């Protein structure tokens, strides 16, 4: 955990170096893999050719020809992918610079709100506590059967109240009103659905708190890298977001988590049907079941991504779930290149971060254990367990950073949609992020530049509308991303 937090904090200063190192490493890794596959293809080709030599002792099998073709086509696929990645990185170099600025802004926002690092810990503790309580009451459900003694064997066993398997028994328990097997199955389905829904609700609530805290911090800016703006209190941001969640947006989170729980329930039902009729259906039936499972899995991932951005939009404007989801989808679709750069580079960066933490923790554990025991052969299983636990913990905190990146990205998109950098409608992003935007927009054709403050943006001018940073309900607007058109006209008349 400590190593993950250190790396997240270091992103404030080393984001550019880390991002370009990760990209270069990915390209070099693809190039090395391509070179290796071509080398294996040439070696296999020489082996196959040696079989045609007169008096050759090489026995050529069909598998050798198949392997030669596999090496050939795999080499071409890796070559095309490597060239494609290089071309994409060159073509999107300006968007990658903007992504670097967003990564640094996210690290600054996290360090300015130290209480946000306790949100993943609290989320996991709530999940473990809820699952423990759920398992406790579910275990009680299995004790609701009726105890009886078989008169033939003398053994004590249990059955449901409507079971008629063996009438030659003596009832032991005197409890009345015991459930039937169908009633138990109904309660079990109810409990399982409750487990899915409340689990997703706890996760969604944690994501909402993270995004709400960072959204409030962003629109209280611009901030310096050393300290936040005086209008933002870093020690109470999480508590204020918790209050807004409880008071105004609990239904939004509950509805979003309900959709995910329904999809997960459908996947469980489909898995049950697949296991029950696996031996009764043929290859086509199993293939259709697998396709349905794959489609539901993809749909669940898409819904989770939409939900996360809907919670961010709800934190910014105070909309309901459906309106927030539509607004987030429209904003992301209008900036698809920037979103692709941030998500692509960010996903690769976070994966490398998790692997680095897991391997580093395992190496530290190996050094400590070897120093104390002096034994190396029996430590590998322990080191694998240490590495897996470190990866799980790193995944929890990198998910915090990923949520922060999505929040800052969407806040930045809303900021540049409603503001133009003038004195009347200044940008809320920090000067450090504006320098990245200025550098990127100057190299893009058609970039807009404000002559008063020199801040360049790469989006067309739009009519600003009032927006809420922390709406106390859907009818009230407590803070604005930019002034309304009427207020801007009045300001011009005053001048």
N, C-alpha and C positions, 0 to 999 in steps of 0.2 A: 504493500500500500504506500509506504513512504517513498519508494523508488518511483512509483507512478506519479505521485504528487510532485516530486522534484522535476520530473521530465515535463509535466504539464506547465509548471511555473517557468521552466527554462524556455518554453516556447515564446515567451514575451520577447526574448532577445535573440534566440537562435532559430526562429521559425524559418527564416529564409535558408539558412544553411541546412537545416534538417530536411526541409521539403525538397530542395534541389539534390541533396544526397540520396534521399529515398527514390526520387525519380531516376537519377543516374544509376543507382543500384538496380532498379527494376529493369532499365534498358540493358545494362551490362549483363544482368542475369538472363534476360531473354536472348541476348546475343550469344552468351556462352552456351545456353541450351541449344540454340540453333546450330552453332559450330559443332557441338557434341553429336547431335543427331546426324549432321552431314558426314562427320567422321565415321560414325557407326554404319551409315549407309555405304560409304566407300569400302569399309572393311568387309561388310557383308557381300558387296558386289564382287570384290576380289576373291572371296571364298567361293562364291557361286561360279565365277569364271575359272577358278582352278580345277573345278570338277570336269571341265571340258578338255583339259589337257590330256594328251595321250599318256597312257600308263599312270594316270593319276589314281591315288589311293583314297581320294575323297569320295565319300558316299553322300550324294545329294538327296535330300528329302524334300517333300512338299512344303514342310514347315519352313525350310530355308528360303524358298521363293516367296512364301507369304511374309516372312520377316523382312525380306528385301523390299517388297512393295510397301510394307508398313513404315519402314524407315524413310523411304523416299517421300511418301505423302506427308508424313509427320514433319519432315524437314521443311517441305514447302509451306505447310501451315504455319510453323514457327517463324519462317522467314517473312511471310506476309504479315503476321501479327507484329513482329519486331519493327518492320518498316512502318506499319500503320501506327504503332505507338509513337515512334519518332516523329512522324508527320503530324499527328494530333498534338503532341507536346509543342512542336514548333508553331503550329497554327494557333494554339490557344495559350501562347506564352503570356499575353496580356491578361487573360482571365486567370492564369495561374498566379500572376503578381497580385491581382485582387484577392485571390483565395488566401495568399500568404498574409495580406493585411487583415483579412477576417480572422485567420487563425490567431494572429497576435492580439487582435482586439478581444477575442474570446478569452485568451489567457489573462489579459488585463482585467476583464470583467470578473473572472473567477477570483483573482487575487484581491480585487477590491471588495468582494463579498465573501469573506472567509467562511461564513456560516453555511454557504452552499455546499461545502465539502462534506457536511454531516448529513445531507439529504440522502445520498445512496446508502449510508450506514443505517439511517432510520428506516428507509424503505425495506432493506433486507431484514432488519429486525422485525418489522411489522409482518413481513411475509412469513418468516419462520414462526412467529407467534401465532398467526392465523392458521397456518398449516398444522401446527401442533394441536391447536384447539379443534380444528376440523377432524383430524385423525382420532382425537380422543372421543368425540361424539359419534364418529362413524364406527369406531370399535364397539361402542355401546349398542349400535343398531344390530350388530351380529349376535348379541346376547339376548335378543328378544324372542328366540325360539323356545319352544316348550320342551322341558326335560322329561324323559320317559325311560322306563326300564323294560327291556325286552324279556318276556316271561320264558322264552325258550333258551336264550343264552345267558341272561342275567346281567348283560352289559347295559350301561346307562348311555343314552345318546340324546340327540336333539332333533326336533322337527318343527315345521310350521304348523300353525293352528288348523289349516285346511288340508294337511297332508293325510292321505289314506293309504300309505304304503304298507303299514303293518298294524293290524288291529289287535294283535295278541300282545298288548303292552299294558303296563301299569304307569299311569301318570304320576310324576313325582312333584312337579311344581304346582302351586296353588294359585298362581297369578292369573287374573281374569283379563280379558280384553287384549290378548296377544294378537299381533298382526298376522295376516295371511301372507303367503309368498308374493302375491301380486302387489299387496300394499307395501311390502318391504322393497320391492323393485321400484315402485313409484317414489318412495322416500330416498332410495339410493340415487336415482336419476336427479331428483331435486337437489340433493346434497352435492353431487358432482357438478351440476350446473352452477350452484352457488360457489363452489370452489373456483371454477373458471372465472366467473364474473368478478368476485371480490379480489382474486389475485390480479386480474387485469386492472381493476379499479385502483388498487394500491400502487401498481407500477405507473399507471397514468397520472395519479395524483402526484407522485414524485416528479414525473416529467413536467407536469404543469408548474410545480413550485420552482423548478430550475429555470424553465423558460420565462415564467412571470418575473422572477427576481432579476434576471439579466435584461429583460425588456424594460423594466422600470429603470434599471441602471443606465441603459443605453439612451433612453429619451430624457434622462436627467442631465445629459452631457451637453457639450463635449467635455471629456475628462482628460486630465493629464495622466501620463503613464505612472507617475509616482503616487498620486492621490486622486480620489474621485472628486467630482464637482461638489461644491458646498450644499447644493440642493439635494444631495443623496446621502442617506445615512447607511453606511455599509453594514452596521451591526443589527439593524432591524429589518432589512430587506426581505429576508426569508420569512420572518414572522408576519410582516404585512401581506406577503403573498399567500401565506397560509390562511390568514383572516379573509382575504378576498376569495380564496377557493371555497372556504366553508360558508361564507355569507352569500356569494353571488354566482359561483360557477360550479357548484357541486353537481348540478344536473347535467352540465356539459360533459364533465369527466365520466359520470355514470353512463350517459348515453353512448359515448365513444367506446367505453370498455364493454358495454352490452353487445355492441356489434361484433367486436372481436370474440367475445365469449360464445356468441351464436355460431360463428364460423368454426371455432374450435370444437363446439358440440357436434356440428355436422361432420367434422373430420373424425371424431370419436365414433359416431354412429356408423360412418362408412367403414372405419377400421373393424368394427364389430361384425358388420355384414360380410366384409371381406374374409375375416378369419372363420366365420361360421359356414360360409358356402365355398371355401377355397377348394375343397376336394370335389364339390358337386358341379363346378363350372369348368369350362375348358380354358384354353389359352386366350381366346378372344375376351371372355368374361373377365379374366384376371387383368388383361391389358386395359380394358375399359375402367376397371376399378383403380388401377394405378394412375391412369390419366386423370380421373376425377380427383384422386388424392393430390396429385401434382397441381391441378388447377385451384383447388381449395387452399393449398399451401401458398401459392403465388398470390391469390386474392387476399389471404390473411396478411401477408407481408405488405401488400399495397395499402390495405386499410390501416395497418399500424403506422405506415409512413404518412398517410393523409391525416390520421388522428394526431400525430405529433405536431405537424404543422398547423392543424386546426387549433390545438391548444395554444400555440404561439400567437396565432392571429387573435384568438380570444383574449390573451393577455394584453395585446396591443390595443385592440379596439373595444373589447367588451361585448362582442357579438355572441349569438348563440352558436351551437355546434354546426348546424348545417350552413349557416351564412359564413362562419369562420372557415369551414372546409372549402367552400367555393371560392372565397377571397384568397386563401392560401394557394389553392390550385392555380388560380388566374395569375397571381404574382409570380409563382415559380415558373409557370409556362411562358410568361413574357420575358423571363431572364434565364432561359433554359441553358445557355452556354455557360453562364456564371455558375448556375446550380450544378451542371455537369462537372465543371472544373473543381468546385469545392467538394462535392461528394466523391468524385474519383480520387483526387489527391488526398482528401481527408480519410477516405476508407483505407487506402494503402498506407497512409501515415499511421493511423491508429492500429492497423494490423501489425506493422513493424514495431510499434511501441509495445504492444502486448507480448509479442514474441521476444523482444529485448528484455522486458521485465521478467518473463518466465525463465528464459535462459540465464539471465544474470542472477536471479534468485537461486536457481539450481546450482550454479557455479559457486556462489557464496556458501550454500549449504554443503556442497562437496568439500570445500576447503575447511569449513568448521568441523565437519564430521571426521575427515581424514586426520586433522590435527589432534582430535581427541582420541580416536580409536586406532588410527594407523592401518585400518582395513579398507580396501578399495573394492574388492570383488562383490561384497554383499550390500553395497550402498546404492546400486543402480535403481532398484525398485523404490527405495525411499526418495531418491532424487527425482524420479518420475512423478511420484505423488506430490512432492514439494513444487515441482514445475507446474503441475496441473492446478494446484491450489493457487499459486501465484498468478497463473493465467486467468482463473476465475475472478480473483480480486481485481486484477488489472482490467478485466473486461467491464467490471462494475464502474470503475472510475473513468475509463475511456468512454463509456456510454454517457457519463456526465459531460465529458468534453465534447462528444458528438452532439448531444442535445444543445450545448452552448453554441457550437458552430452553427447548427440549424437556426437557432434563435437569433444570433447576430446577423446571419445572412438575410433572414426575412425582415428583421428590423432595418437593415441597411437598404433593402429593396423598398420598403415602405417609406423610409426617410427620403430617398432620392425621388420617389414618386410624388410626395407632397411638398417638398422643399426644393429650392433652387440655389441655395448658398448665398442669397442676398442678405442684407442686414435685417430685412423684415421676415425672411423665412430662412434662417441659417440651418445648416446641417447639424445634426446631433452627434454624428460620428466624430471621433477624436481627430486631431490634426495629423497624427501619425497615419491613420487610415486614409485621410484625405490626400496625403502625399502619394500613397500607393495609387489611389484613384486618379490623381492628376497625372502621374507618370504613365498609367495605362491608357487613359483617355486621350492624351496628346498623340499617341501612336495609332489611334483608331480613326478611320475615316468617318467624318460626320460627327465627331465628338463635340459636345457643347461646352463652351468655356465662358464663365462669368467674368467680365472685365473688371468688376469691382474687387473681388477677392481672389481671383486667379484660380479658383477651384473648378476643375473640369469634370464633367459627368458624361457618361456614354448613353444616356437615355433621353428620349425626346421630352419636351416640356409638356406637362399635363396641368390641368386646372386643379389646384389644391383643394382638398376637402377636409372638413374636421375629422379628426380621428382620436381615439381614446387610448391612452397609455395604460391607465388603471381605472376602467369604468366601474363605478360602484353598482350600476345595473345597466340594463340595455337602454334605458331612456335617458340616463345622465351621462355627461361627458366631463370628466374632471381634468383632463390634460390633453393638449392637442399636439399632434405632430407638426401641423402648420396652420396658420390662420385661415378662417373661412373666407370666401370671396368677398362677402360684404364687409368684413373687418379690414381686408386688404384695401378695398376701395376707400373706406373711411380714413385709413392711414395715409393714402395718397392725397386725399382732399386736405387733410391737416397739414401735410407738408407744403 
